[in-house]
């Protein structure tokens, strides 16, 4: 049963057995991309199954893969996924600080769901760390006041000695909550013994005392062959190995930041005539690439292309979202991708742009205020009759509407952009918008201006389309309407189950997988609930 706080937070009401602040289980890592988000997602579903009111939490996340909460706040996509697995409504307290990299040394800063401008890494670490800790820990305690259990994900390695004094996401969270830490290591990348022992060796005694167990993740092969390795780790560290998690492809969970490990980047050209093939340009600052998970779930072959190539074998080319639209536009021209895309279109190919990709397909992108970098204007690909100006005010909304070319087809998704894109007079829009909710809506009274009642654009020849809607392929019928006509001879997969139901099934598969390889009695015992694992 969910209840809302004064801000409408969709956090489950605590069960009657709870009192005071809920315990916290910290899932930290020996490094980046060791599978922390994946483990937390599965544990959230397992705790939900056990009847706990559980919520996920990550004090600070660095990712261009974002999501929009029902109240219109931005959080990391991983915490949105974990909230789904936990069966709770996503809220900004679950990820109070989100850093969205837009250069190699700087990021846009999102605090409690709202953009606070750009900062360099040097400036970020020079800021008031104590105030930042108070902010993230207050968010944690608000979650603890409503839940039976909070599962807190760490960031990167929890033992970066040069950053320890400025840390707000790892050990300060564990100490504040007096929480046990489960250390996740990735055996797939090699050196798992050094990962675990080295992490513990460089910690100070107070931090080391918080670590209560180890999970060895991404094991390939016969797990029984690691039994001597398990015993060695336990003798050497004095900590229990709570599980060795085999590699699996049975559960497909949205990636936190980088492309999934099984994403096809620069693969051989398509050679399956009975499948629809889509090329997604792998931009340097690609954002929200989870837009394409729904296509892969329906059998579409999605190839990510970092290097330019002949695009003729593909049925469509997609320009995805970007956190630095003008920078990625310049990269498209320098790399040769832009010429390939124009040639593909000239030969009759279909091109789609989403968010930043939509902006790139127009004639120009102007940034007079330096929202994403130095002020200026960059020519676009010139394939859509639109021009974009980046504004200081950011649009962060959940949006729904209908395709104008097929009014019976509903579209829904979320918008995260700083641009205002204007179509030429008479140019066709992609969708009619029926509702927006969140930040930056043009008319908070609900009576939208004519321009804001429409989304996207379609070229005069009908072969280039753009939209601001992330997640547009999730809605039943939308993917079929947008891509199905490209290969009418192919049967389009049924839109059942829905992408939401499909994701829910993935969470159950992940929970089943973890239940088969983790010592759940010992793990839940760390937070005083060993009976949940029996």
ABEGO torsion letter per residue (X at the ends): XBBBBAAGBBBBBBBAABBEBBBBBBBBBABBGAGAAAAAAAAAAAAAAAGBBBBBBBABBBBABBBBBAAGBBBBAAAAAAAAAAGBBBBAAABABBBBBABAABBBBBBGGBBAEBBBAAAAAABBAAAAAAAAAAAAAAAAAABABBBBBBBEBAABAAAAAABAABAAAAAAAGBBBBBBBBAAAEGAAAAAAAAAAABBAAAAAABABBBBBGBBEBAAAAAAAAAAAAAAAGBBBAEBBBBBAABBBBBAABBBAABBBGBBBBABAABBBBBBBBBAABBGAAAAAAAAAAGBBBBBBABBBBAAABABBBBBBBABAAAAAAAAAAAGAAAAAAAAAAAGBBBBBBEAAAAAABABBBBAAGAAEBBEBBBBAGABBBBBBBBABBBBBBBBBBBAABAABBBBEBBBBABBBBBBBGBBBABBBABBBEBGBABAAGBBBAAAABBEBBBAAGABBBBABBGAAABBGAAAAAAAAABAABBBBBAOBBAAAAAAAAAAAAAAAAAAABBAAAAAAAAGBAAAAX
